[in-house]
Amino acid sequence: MIICESIFPGIESVCKRWKVNPGNISSYLFKDSSGLFLGGRSSFRQFRRLSDEQIEQITQTISGHGEKKKEKELPLLCIGCLNLITTQGAAIPVCSQHRHTFRNPAGIVYEIGCFSSARGCMNAGEPSVEYTWFPGYSWCYSMCAKCSVHLGWLYQSGDSYFYGLILKRLIGG
């Protein structure tokens, strides 16, 4: 096990991003054959395995670039498989707001967020204007490109388009 004993700059901002109390952890990084861990002060049970994204954040922070990463760049992941769908930076207002709540003809209520892009989605179905929630826009289904869970809809009008994604089906927002 390798122990880096120096406190790296930006530990508090990293902890806030991961929703970890900096007082409950040490500033040590532990690496063994199973991955990189952020360690606790009092016992091995407090150690957490870090995700690849968290390791990248630490690397950027140590190298002095971590503070440049804005909250808007935080990923939004598929609830079914954790595939990267979009980022908070892709959130856009449509009809003067990002979030909308709609009821479909079957009575199901959806809270959606509007996004300029969703690279992790695949779209299916013929575009339809029937029951559209955004007048002037046709829609088709948007699903996770990895696990096919329904994540929302792609809305199109001429050359203009946006994604209306079901917020409860995204993690990280």
Buried (B, 14 or more C-beta within 10 A) or exposed (E): EEEBEEEBBBBEBBBEBBEBEEEEBBBBBBBEEEEBBBBBEEEEEBBBEBEEBBBEBBEBBBEEEBEEBEEEEBBBBBBBEBBBBBBBBBBBEBEEEBEBEEEEEEEEEBEBBBBEBBEBBBBEEEBEEEEBBBEEBBBBBBBBBBEEBEBBBBBBBEEEBBBBBBBEBBEBB
